[in-house]
Amino acid sequence: MIDHLHFFFATGVFWTTLILSLVFAFGSTPQDKHLRNYNRAKYIMAFTYLLFTAFSVFIITGRLQELDILSLKISILILFTFQLLLFTYISLTLINYKYLSIRLLIYQLIPVIILCLLSILSNLLNWGEKIVIILFYSLLLFFVLTLLIVTRFFFIHYRKYRKRVDNYFSEVGTDHLRWIHVSYLFLFISGMAVIIISFTTLEIIIPFYILAILFYTGYAVHFLNYKNIFYIMRPVLREEDEKPIKSSQITFSQIEKAVEKWEQQKLFINPKITIAKVASHISTNKSYLSQYINNSKQKTFNEWINGLRIEEAKRLMTTNKNMTIEEVSEKVGYTDTSYFSKCFVKYTGITAYKWKNNNPTQV
């Protein structure tokens, strides 16, 4: 029964990854200069999925030929080291379109390619068990180090990305690409599972296949949908292509006065406000205003605007109890009530409904 389930899910993974790899290889994408590395990453995706397709075939034939467990574990380590490096580069491309370097990726893959070739030779030439064990632990050590290094590297880049976007938008932004963060966490957890499997039996291979099908399908859908939500990143990326803007003659003290006046006019309730629009209104440039907000207010642009909106929402709820949460959300500049609710909890510690009910109406 277990063997039947094993072949069923292995076959499912084979067809899932094969079909998706073909979609990546032959699917069309917009010819936007900011998407050039995304288009290159698409082919890396095709290769990554094909690797798992080949691995599925190897597992099926290995099961039929009763492949020894140590050789199977070595194969799993080789595959996941490839997958880890490739998916890391793909994810980084989506948060920093300038990052992708095929040459650097190849250099980082050389050690695992060498270990892979040694593994193949050990099977072809029937090397002794001790040599195979040394090869196994070498692969395991390399995998552990790679997992730790690239994970730290990814999250450093991700935090920089979040700050860059939060310093531009007031509402939309990092939430729309949170799947990159979540998928990488899944990849890291999978890597930890591989390390555990290396010291145990392979009886959990069937649940692993189910998770693999869900992960590869989900990541593919989100990756292909990226081009449809790229409008979020385009203005931020376009800024990086612009020549540095010289600081205007306006001083920080003048910016402070202009910002205070801007706040008093409650212009932050504009749902489409960006740092570029605020900078234009107070006669300065985006870089200078961003620096002022980050240093003087110790906040990103996103945090500053949302803080002002939540304070205005609290004022509206205490002066008009008949106003619904949805109406309050719209009045203070939110186009998404769920995002307003999330921000309200973040800045006050309680939901908008509880806050409204706990605070008496002020006349």
N, C-alpha and C positions, 0 to 999 in steps of 0.2 A: 504493500500500500504506500509506504514512504517513498519507494523508488518511483512509483507511478506519479505521485505528487511532485517529486523532484524533477522528473522529465517534463511534466506539464508546465510548471512555473519556469523552468530553464528555457523551454521553448517559447513561453510567453515573453520573457526578457529578450530572447533572441530577436523575435519579430518586432517587438516594441522599439528596441534600439536601432535595428536595421532600418525600419521605415522612417524613424525620426532623423537618422543620419542622412538619408536620401533627401528628406525635406530641407535640411540645413544645406546640403551640398548644392541642390538645384533650385531652391527657393529664391525668389527675387527680393531685394531690399531697396529702399529709396537711395538715390545717388546724392546724398548730402555729404559735404566735405567733413562735417562733424561726425558722420557715421562711418567714416572710412575704416576705422579700426574695429568698429562693430561688425562691419562686413567681413573683415579678416577674421575676427573672432568666430564668426559663423562657420567658417571652414574648420577652425580648431574644434568647434562643437561637433561637427560631422565626424572628425577623426576620433574624438573622445568617445562618442557613441559607438563607433565602429569597433573600438577597442573592447568595449563591453560585449558587443555582438560576438567578436572572436573568442572572448573569454567564456561566453555561454556555450559555444561549440566545444571549447576545450574541456569544460566541466562535464558536459554530456558524454563526450567520448572518453574522458578520463574515468567517469563513473562506470561506463561499459567495460573499460579495460582494467578496472579495479586499480586505479592509480594510487600509489602510496600517499598517506596523509601528509608527510613532510614535503613532498614535491607539490602537492596541492596548496599547502600553506605558502610555499615560496611563490607560487603563481599568483595567489591572492595578494601577497605583499607587492609583487612587481606591478600588477594591475593597478592597485590602489595608489601606489606612488606616482604612477603616470597620471591617474585620474586627479589626484590631489594637486599636482603642479598645473595641469591643464585647466582644471576648474578654477583655480586661484587666478590664473591669468585672465580667464574669461570674465570672472567677477570683477577684477580690477579694471578691465576695459570698460565696463558699464558704469563705473564711478569715476574713472579718470581716462578719458578717451585718448590721451596722449601717451599713456603708459605702455601700451603693447609693443613688445620687441621680440620678434620671432627669433632673432639671433640669440638674445639672452635666454629665452626659453629653451632653445636647443642646448646651450651650454649647461643649463641646470639639469637637463634630462640626460646628459652624457653619463654621469655615474650610474644611474639606474639602467641605462642601456647596456653598459658594461656588465653590471650584475645580472642582467637578463641573459646576455650572451653566455656568461659563465654557467648560468643555470641550465641553459639548453645543452651546453657542452657536457655538463655533469650527467645529464640523462643519456646523451648519445654515446659517451665514452665510458659510462658506468663507473664514475669516480667512486672512491671509497666513502663510506658513511660519514666519517669524520670530516672530510672535505665538504660534503653536502651540509652538515650541521654548521660548520664555520660559515658557509655561504648563507645559510638561513639566518643566523644571528647577525651577520653583516648587513643583510637586507633589512632585518628588523630594526637594528640601530639606526640605519640610514633613514628608514621610514619615520621613526619616532622623532629624530632631529628635524626632518623635513616638515613634519606635521606641526611641530612647535614653532619653527622659524617662519613658515609661510602664513600660519594663522596669526601670529603677532604682526607680521607685515601687512596682512589684509586689514586687520582691525585698526591699525594706525592710519592707513589710507582711508578707511571708511569714516573714521572720526573727522578727518580733515574734510572729507566730502560733505558730511553732515553740516559742518560749520560753514563751509562755502555756500551751500544752498540756503541754510538758515539765515545767512547774512544778506540774502537777496530777496527771498519771498517772505510774505507775512502768513500765508496759510498753506498753499500747496508746496510740495517739496519731498522731503525724505520719506514720508509715509507711503508715497506712491512707489517707491523702490525698496521698501522694507524687505521684500522677498529675497533680495540679494543677501541681506544680513541673515535672514532666517535660513536660507538654503546653505550658506556657508557654515552656520552653526550645525546644520544637519550633516554636512560634509565632515566637520570636525568630530562630531559624535560617532559617525560611521568609522572614522579613522581610529578612534578609541576602541570601537567594537572590534576592528580588525586586529588591534594589538592584543585584546583579550582572547580572540579566537586563536591567535598564534600560540597560546599556551593551553588551549582546551581542544575539545573535539569539534567536529564540523556539523553537529546535529541541528544547529539553528540555521542551516543554509536555506531552508524553505521560507521562513519568515523574512530572511534577508532578501530573497528574490522578490517577495511581495513589496517590500519597502523600496527596492531598486526600481521596480516598475512605476510605483507612485512618484518617486523622486525624479526619475528621468522624464516622465511625462509632464509633471508639474513644472520642472525647470525649463523644459522645451517650450511650453505654452507661454510662460512668463518672458522668456528670452525673445521669442518671436513677437510678443506684444510690446516689447520695449520700444520699438520704433514708433508705436502709436502714442506713447506717453513721453516721447523725447522732447516735446514742447516745454517740459519742465526744466530740462537740463540745457536746452539750446541757448537761452539768454545768458546763462552762467558761463557756459563754454565759450560763447562768442566774446565775452569780456576778456578771456585769457588770450584771444587772438588780437585784441586791440593794443595799440601802443600805450605805454604808461601815460596816465593823465597827470599833468603837473598840478600840484595843490593850488587851489585858488587863493586869492589874497585874504579871504575871510579867515579869521582866527578862531580858535576853539571857543573862546568866550562869546564871540559873535554867533558861532554855530549854536551854542547853548541857548542864547536868547531867541534865535530863530526857531529852534526846536521847541522851546517852551511855548512860543506863540502858536506854532503848528499844532501842538498838543491841545492848547486851549480852544483852538478852532475845531477840534475833534475831526480832523481830516483822516485820522487812522481808521475811520469806519468805512472808508472806501474799500470794497471787497477785492479790487484789483490792484491794490497798492503794492509797489515794489520799492526797493531802496533807490532805484534810479529815478522814480517819480518824486520821492521825498527830496532827494538831492537837488533835483531840478527846481522844486518849489522854493527851497531855501537858498538857491543860488550858490551851490557848491558842487563837488563831484562825488561820485559813489564811493570811491576809495577813501576820501577824506572823511565823509560822513560815517562810513563803516568803522573806520579807526576811532572816531569820536565815541560812537555807541559802544564798541567793544571795550574801550579804555575807561571812559567816564561813567558809563552805566553798568559796566561789567556784565553785559548781555550781548547776545546776537541780535540782529535786526528782528528776526522772528520772535524771539523772547520779549523784546521791547514792545513790539506792536501788539502781541497777544496779551501782555500784561495790561496795556492801556485799554484794550477791548474788554477784558474781564472786569476791570474796575468800572468801566462804563456800564457793563451788563449788570453789575451789582447795584449801581445807582438806579438804573431803570427798574429793576425788580423791587427796590424798596420804595420807589415813588409811584409805582403803578402795579398793584397786585393782580389786576385783571389781564395784564399782558402775559401771553403764553411764552414758554421757553423758546419755542420756534420763532416767535415774533421778536423776542429779545436777541436771539442769535442773528437774525437777519438785520436788525437795527444797528448792531455793533459791527457789522461787516463780514459775517461768516456766511459762506455759500453752502456749507455743510454743517447741519445741526449736530451730527455725531462728533465732528471735529471740535465744535464749540464745547460740547459736553466733556470731551477728553481734556481740552485745555482748562476748562473750569475746575475740574478735579485736580489737575496738575498745579494750578495756582492757588487754590483755596483749601484743598484737602477733602472737600465734600462735593456731592453732586449739586447741580444748579437747583434741582427740585427741593433738596433738603435745605439749601441756603435760603431759598425764597420763603419756605415755610417757617424757618427759624428766625427770620428777621422781620420785625413789624414794619408796616408801611409808614413812611415819613411824609409829612405834609409840607 
